[in-house]
Amino acid sequence: MGTVVLTGAVVLVVLGFGHPLYWLVAVAVLFLYVRYGLGASASTPSSAPGPAPGSAAAPTSYKAYRERRDLQAKWERRYRRERPLRHRRDESGK
C-alpha cells in the first residue's frame, strides 16, 4: 500500500511541473497516508500485549465477558428457533 501511495505522489510531483495544483494534491495524499494509513498501523506496536489486530477485543472484566457470552447465547437460541431444520442439519454434520 505504501509503495502505491509513494508512487502516486511521485507521479503527481512530476506532473506538477506543468500544473502546480498537482503538488498540493501530492502533499495532501502524503499527509492523509501518514495520518491515517501509516499512522494507524505504526501507532500500535506488534509487541504490545493484548489481542491481535483484527480480532475481537478481549473483555476487560468478567462482567463484560458474561455480557458478551449471554448475548452470543441469545443469538444462537434465536437462530435455532428461526431455522430448526438448518440447525439440525448443521448439528448432524458435526
TAJOWO-V684563 format. One record per residue. N is the residue number from 1. SS is DSSP state (2 for helix, 1 for strand, 0 for the rest). PHI is phi in whole degrees, -180 to 180 (NA if undefined). PSI is psi in degrees with one decimal (* if undefined). Layout:
[[N,SS,PHI,PSI] [N,SS,PHI,PSI]]
This chain:
[[1,0,NA,-42.9] [2,2,-63,-36.7] [3,2,-64,-40.4] [4,2,-65,-43.7] [5,2,-66,-45.1] [6,2,-66,-39.7] [7,2,-64,-42.9] [8,2,-62,-39.8] [9,2,-66,-40.1] [10,2,-64,-41.6] [11,2,-63,-41.8] [12,2,-65,-36.2] [13,2,-66,-43.0] [14,2,-64,-43.2] [15,2,-67,-23.3] [16,0,-67,-15.0] [17,0,-67,-25.4] [18,0,-95,-31.3] [19,0,-137,100.9] [20,0,-60,-16.5] [21,2,-62,-30.5] [22,2,-64,-30.6] [23,2,-64,-41.3] [24,2,-64,-38.6] [25,2,-65,-40.4] [26,2,-63,-43.3] [27,2,-64,-40.7] [28,2,-65,-41.5] [29,2,-63,-45.6] [30,2,-65,-39.6] [31,2,-62,-47.5] [32,2,-64,-36.7] [33,2,-66,-44.8] [34,2,-68,-38.9] [35,2,-71,-46.0] [36,2,-112,-35.1] [37,2,-82,-64.8] [38,2,-73,-39.8] [39,2,-64,-35.0] [40,2,-70,-39.5] [41,2,-80,-29.1] [42,2,-82,-18.9] [43,0,-75,-20.2] [44,0,-111,101.5] [45,0,-65,149.1] [46,0,-72,-18.8] [47,0,-90,4.1] [48,0,-72,141.1] [49,0,-71,154.6] [50,0,124,-172.2] [51,0,-70,155.1] [52,0,-70,151.0] [53,0,-61,138.8] [54,0,91,-13.9] [55,0,-93,166.3] [56,0,-66,146.2] [57,0,-68,138.5] [58,0,-72,142.4] [59,0,-66,143.8] [60,0,-87,-14.1] [61,0,-149,168.3] [62,2,-66,-33.4] [63,2,-63,-43.2] [64,2,-64,-38.6] [65,2,-63,-45.3] [66,2,-62,-42.7] [67,2,-63,-43.2] [68,2,-66,-40.9] [69,2,-64,-43.4] [70,2,-65,-39.1] [71,2,-64,-40.6] [72,2,-64,-42.4] [73,2,-63,-38.5] [74,2,-62,-44.2] [75,2,-67,-36.4] [76,2,-67,-39.8] [77,2,-64,-41.0] [78,2,-63,-41.9] [79,2,-61,-45.7] [80,2,-63,-37.8] [81,2,-70,-41.5] [82,2,-83,-23.1] [83,0,-133,67.1] [84,2,-65,-38.7] [85,2,-69,-43.2] [86,2,-65,-38.8] [87,2,-64,-44.6] [88,2,-63,-39.5] [89,2,-66,-40.9] [90,2,-64,-41.8] [91,2,-67,-37.8] [92,2,-73,-25.0] [93,2,-76,-15.2] [94,0,-79,*]]
